[in-house]
Amino acid sequence: MTSWMIVVALFGADLSQTQQWPVFRGNGQSLTTAKDLPLNWSAEKNIAWKQDLKGYGQSSPVVWGERVFVTSADGKEKENLVIAAVNLTTGQPEWSKSFPASTKIPVSDYVSRSAPTPAVDADRVYAFFESGDLIALDHKGNEVWKRSLKSDYGAFEGNHGLGSSPALTKNAVVVLADHSGPSYLIGLDKKTGKTLWKTDRKPRVSWSSPIVVETPQGERIFLSSNGSVEAFNAKGEQIWEVTDVERNTVASPTVTEDFVVIGSSQVGNNFAIKRGGTGDVTGSHIAWRNREATSSFGSPLVHQGRVYFVNRSGGVVCADLKTGDTLWKERLPGSCWASPVGAGDRIYFFTKDGTTTVMASSDEKKTLAENPLPTTDRIYGVACLDGCILIRTGSQLLCIRESKS
């Protein structure tokens, strides 16, 4: 069983996995088995629908069945927190709920705006905001519980807001709160919102997200966050760590059966860790380092034995998963903020200005399509389902679907 199969198994239910995109990066790995994904589109072609969103959000959409869930913040001080549901087929709004933020944060280009991606399972959708508010709703938009982590554990300190998205174990919503003040990893009961466990951490500023993987030994939580890479069990107890890592502050880890692949904005710090150790494995478990790649906002993608790193300038490095050796390099037509997606024999790269470059999943560089989608806004995140790709800008949600005609 491949690692992404292990991850999506967490979300169970009878719903087809190709109609789920439940957490940040879909299954936490930016991989999809969705069928009939579109290859070509433009502003005039294969746009199934567009939906304007209230407020502004830098989060990705999540999907469960026919419902697409999105979050945003509204107001000059992001005083209103918005969670909304849209119908996947039609793009029509199903409901929208607004909640007062426990902390007002003035809008600025230098501070995140509803950046954490929500998480969804068969029962609830969980939305986390830079105000420290964590809200659980059922699929019809009814409030189940609400927590203010700021009120309980102190304000988040830092200059650029918060970007870490919640992850899900079988029983808990897992939130990483790394900032300039007292930092922590916390697990809250899915049903009640009560704290199940809390692991205190040294202050560090980071915007990366935890990744949950099911293993034969139980659920594991993986973190890559400003100075270290760590693995925890489902109770928040550390199993192993790698230290002396530099500038791994945004890209989240990507987990395979054998490796944990790490992205960093510093050359020489994009590398793979062999899984299976205990304690400090800095000196024993580094499998390889790629000396050409850098990662900015997008997390590394592992697909069909290759690793794809992309930086904010649009520079792509494709490397061999086993050795880390560079196979090819490419320059995308624009800056890239969203994480790439692996789908069958294709790799999708989404530039922030609207062009999606589709490349072959191959040891050799081959571009299959370049799809311009002019937008005055940035593209922050995507979701892939059977027959369609959802693209999220700050204020819009778009559905790309090839016409059957």
N, C-alpha and C positions, 0 to 999 in steps of 0.2 A: 504493500500500500504506500503510495507516495505521500509526501508530507502534506500537500494541500488536501488530499482526501482525508487525512487524519484531522486536519483543522475543521473542515466543514462538517465532519461527523458530529462535532459538538452541538450543532444546531438542530440535528435530528428531524423530527416530525415527518409527515408523509409528503410534504411539499417537495416538488422536484427541486433539486439543488440548482438547476439552471434558472429557476425563478426566485432565487435568493441572492441578495448582495447584502449580507447582514451587518457587516462592520466595515471599518476603514480598510480600504484595499480589498473589499469583497470578502475573501476568506482570510484576510490578513496577509496574503501573499501576492495579490494582484494577478491571480490566475482564474480562468473561467473555462468551463466546458460548454458554455452556451453555444447553441447551433445557429447557423445562418446569420452571423454578424455581418453588418454592412461593410463593404470594401470601399465604395465610392460615394461621396456626397459633396454638396456645396450649398451656398445660401439659397439656390433655386432648385435643388434636387435632393430628394430623399429626406427632407425634414418633415417628420410625421406630425409634430406639434411643438409649440413653444408655450411656456407658461411663465408669466411674470410672478415674482415672489415678493412678499412683503419684506421690507428692510434689506439687509445685505448680509451675505454669509460666505465664508471661505471654506465651509465644510463640504464634504461629498454627499451625494444622495445614498440612502440605503433602501433596500427593497425586500418586501416579503409578499409573495404572491402578486396580487394586482395593485398593491399599494406602494407608492414611493414616498419615503419620509425625508423631509429636509428641515434644516434649522437656519435661523438668521437672527440678527439683532436689529432693532429698529429704534430710531430716536437719535438726537444729537449726542446723547451720553450713553447710548446703547441701553437705555432704561427698560426697554421691552424685549423680552426673549420670546422668539416665535418658533413653534413647532408646527409643521403643516404636513398634510397627506394629500397626494395627487394620484389620480387613477393612471395606471401604467399604460393602458390601451388608448385612452382618449386625451390624457393630459388635463382633464377637468379637476378642479379642486374638490376634495372630499370634505376636508375640515381644516381649520387653522386655529390654533390656541396661542394666546399671548399671556406671558407671566411677567410680573415686575421683577427686575433684577435686584438682587440684594446689595449689589455694588454698582454704582454708576461710573462708567469709564468713558471719557470724551473720545469721540471718533477722531482717528488720526491714521494717516498712511503708514505710520510706524508701529502701530499697535494692532494686534490681531482682531478680527471682527467675526465672531461666531465661527472660529476655526475648527474646534473639535467636531469630528464626524459623529453622528449618533450611532447607536447600536440597536439592533432589533432581533427579537426571537419570536417564537410562536405566540407568545402571550403579551409582550409589551415592547415599547420603544423607549430607549433611555437616551436622554440628551444632556450633554455637559457643556457649560458655558464658561468663558473667562471670568465671569463674575463669581465663580465658585458654586453656582447653582447646578444641581443634578436633579433632573426631573424624569419620572417614569409615568408614561401614559399607556392605556390599553390601545388596541389598534383602531378604536373608534374615537380616540381623542380624550377619553375620560382620565382625569388625574388619578394615579394609583398612590404615588408618594412623591415627596420632594425633600431634598436635603440642601442645606447651605454649608458647603465644606469650609467656606470662609468663616462663617459664624462659629463652627465647631473647632477648627484647627488653625485659624489665622488667615490673614489676607495673603494673596499671591504677590510676591515682590519681584519686580523686574521691569524692563523698559519696553518690552515688545508684546506683552500679553501672554496668552496661553494657547497652545496648539495641540496638546496631547489628547487623542481620542480614546474613549473607553473601550475596553475589550470585555469579552464574556467568557466565564467558565460555566460549568453546569449550574452552579448555585449563586455566583456572584457577578456583580458589575465591578470590573477592575479599573481603577483610575490611577494614573501616575501624575503626581503633582511635584515636579522638580522646578525649583525657582530659587531666587536669591535668599529667601528665608527658610524656615524649617520645612524640609521636603519630606515626601512620604509616598509609599505605594499602599493603596487601600483596596479592600474588597468589601462591597456592600451587598447585603442580601437582595436578590432580585425581586422577591415578593414584597418585602417590607421597607427596604432602604436602610435597615439597621446595619451598623458596622460589624462585620464578621471578624475582620483582622486588619491591622494597620502596622506597616513596617516603616519605621523612621529612617530617613536617609540624610546624608550630608547635603548642605545647600549646594545647588548647582543649577544653572539655567539651561533648560532643554525644552524642545517642542516635539520630541519623538513620542511614539505611541507604543504601548505594550502589545505583544503578540502572544496569543494562547494557542498551544499545541497539545493534542492528546497523544500520549506515549504509552507503551506497555507498563511503565512505572506510574502512570497517572498524568494528570494535567500539569503542564509546565508553562510558566510565564517568562517570556524573554524580553529583556530591555537592552537598548543601546542608548546611552544617555551621558553626554558630556563628561568623558573621562574614563568610562568603563562600559563593559558589556556584562550582563548578568543573567542567570537563570534561577527561577524560584519555583517552588511547588505551589499548589493551589491554596495553601495557607499563608503565603507570603514569606516563607522561609527560604533563604538563599541556599542554592546548591553549589553553584560555581560562579567565578567572576574572572574577567580579563581586565587588567588595569593599564594605565599609561596609554590610553587611547586619546587622540586629540581631534577636536572639532567634529565629533559625532553628535551634533546638537539637534538635528532636524530629521534626517532620514531614519526610518524605523528598520529594525532587523528583518531579514528574510530567512526563514527556517526551512531546511530540507531534512531528509532522513539522516544525513551524515554531517551537515555543516550548519553554522549560523553565519550568514553573509552580512557584512557591515559596510555601510556607506558613510563617508566623511568628506567634508569640503577640503581636506588637506591631502595633497598628493602623498601616496605611500601609506595612507591610513584606510584604504578600502581593501578589506581582507576577509578571509574565511576562518572560522574557528571550528575545530573538530568537536562534535558533541560527545558527551559521555564522561566528562571529568567531574571532579569534586574539588572544592576549595579554590585557591588561586591557581589558575591554569595558564597564566600569562606566558610562562616560559616553556610550556609543554604542549599546548593545543592549537597554536597558530598554524593553520594548514598552508596558507600562502598569502602573499600580498601582491596586489596589482599596482605597479608604479606609474601608470598612466591615467587611471580613472580618478575622477572626483564626483562626489554626490552633493547636491544642494538640498532642494526641497523634496524631490522625488526619491523614493526608496529603491534599493536595488531589486531587480526582477530576476528570478531564476526560472528558466523554462527550457526543457528538453536538453539538459546538460550544459547550458550556457548561462552566463550572468550578464545582465545588461545594467550598466551604470549610466546615469544621465545627470548633467549639472544644469544650473540655472541659465547658462549661456547656450544651451542646446547641444553641448558636446556629449556624444554617446561613445562608450567603450563596450564592446562585446568581448567577454573573456570566457575561457574554458572553465567549467565548474570545478573540475578535479585539480587543475594546476594553477589557475589564475592567469595563465598566459593570455595576452591580448590576441584575439582573432581578427577583429577589424574595428575601425573607428569611423564615425560619421558626424557631420555637423547638421543639425536640424535647422529649418528655416526660421526659427525663432527661439526665444527663451522658453524653458520648460519648467513648470512648477508642479504639475500633476505627476503622479507615478505612472510609469508605463504598464501596459497590460499584455499578458501572454494568452493567446487564444489559438489553439491548434497550431497551424503552420505560420501564424502571423504574430507580429509584435506591433502594438499600437503605441505611438508616442504622441502626446497631446501638448502642443505649444500653448503658452498662455494667451497668445494673440489670436488663436482660432484655427490654426492649421494642424491637422492630424496627419502625421506621416505613418504609413503602414509599411513595415519591412518584413522580409521573410525571416522566419526562425531558422537560421542556417549558419554554418561556419563561414559562409561567404556573404559579403554585403550585397543586398539586393532590395531596392525600393519597389514596392508593389503599387502604392498609390500615395498621392498627396492631396489632401482634401481641405481646401480653404473654407473657413466659416467666419467671415469678417465680423468682428465684434468690437465694440468700444469698451468692453469689460474684459477682465481676466478669466481664463478657464482654471478652475481650482480642482475639480475632481470629476470622476466619471463612475458609471456603473454599467455592467454588461449583462444582458439577459438574452434569452432566446430571441433572435431576430432583431435586436435593437441595442443601441448604445445610448445611455443617458449622459448628457454633458451639463455640468453645473458651472455657471458663471456667478458673479457676486449677486446678481439680481434676477437671474433667469434660469429656468430648467428647460433643456431641449431634448427631444427624442429623435434619434437618427434611425430610420428604418427604410430599407430598400423597397421600392415599389414593386409589387408582384407583377405589374404589367411590364 
